[in-house]
Amino acid sequence: MLKLYAMFLTLIFLVELVAAIVGFVFRHEIKNSFKNNYEKALKQYNSTGDYRSDAVDKIQNTLHCCGVTDYRDWTDTNYYSEKGFPKSCCKLEDCSPQRDADKVNNEGCFIKVMTIIESEMGVVAGISFGVACFQLIGIFLAYCLSRAITNNQYEIV
């Protein structure tokens, strides 16, 4: 059973290692995918409470930004043509910007999100490395204990 445990732990370690390598190699495609999905969420934005619209509002409120690259991204959306900028773009707490570009945040959200993700990558990498070290220690100790049990199996008690 210890050998089986060590094999499963090794399998999990290898999956984590492959995921880390794939994430590193394809990080630019992940950025492009996020940007495309964010642009699509803006195009399909509505105030009815759809989860994508909620995510856009949450990002814009939290990071004090508006649009993907800047606030002008909203001008290509159906929501803007009907109602103007969403309230989550406002610079101030309580405003309804309509189409007044002076009342909304100028910076785009994509650069801000990527900056935060890249700044936190060191923490994520450190925690992942720590978990991987504990897994390797667990694998090593499981094999050592299994071997010790196997070698002493026929000892007279």
Stockholm file with secondary structure:
# STOCKHOLM 1.0

chainA/1-157         MLKLYAMFLTLIFLVELVAAIVGFVFRHEIKNSFKNNYEKALKQYNSTGDYRSDAVDKIQNTLHCCGVTDYRDWTDTNYYSEKGFPKSCCKLEDCSPQRDADKVNNEGCFIKVMTIIESEMGVVAGISFGVACFQLIGIFLAYCLSRAITNNQYEIV
#=GR chainA/1-157 SS CHHHHHHHHHHHHHHHHHHHHHHHHTHHHHHHHHHHHHHHHHHTCCSSCCHHHHHHHHHHHHHTCCSSSBGGGGGGSHHHHHHCSCGGGBSSSSCCCTTCGGGBCCBCHHHHHHHHHHHHHHHHHHHHHHHHHHHHHHHHHHHHHHHHHHHTTTCCC
#=GC SS_cons         CHHHHHHHHHHHHHHHHHHHHHHHHTHHHHHHHHHHHHHHHHHTCCSSCCHHHHHHHHHHHHHTCCSSSBGGGGGGSHHHHHHCSCGGGBSSSSCCCTTCGGGBCCBCHHHHHHHHHHHHHHHHHHHHHHHHHHHHHHHHHHHHHHHHHHHTTTCCC
//
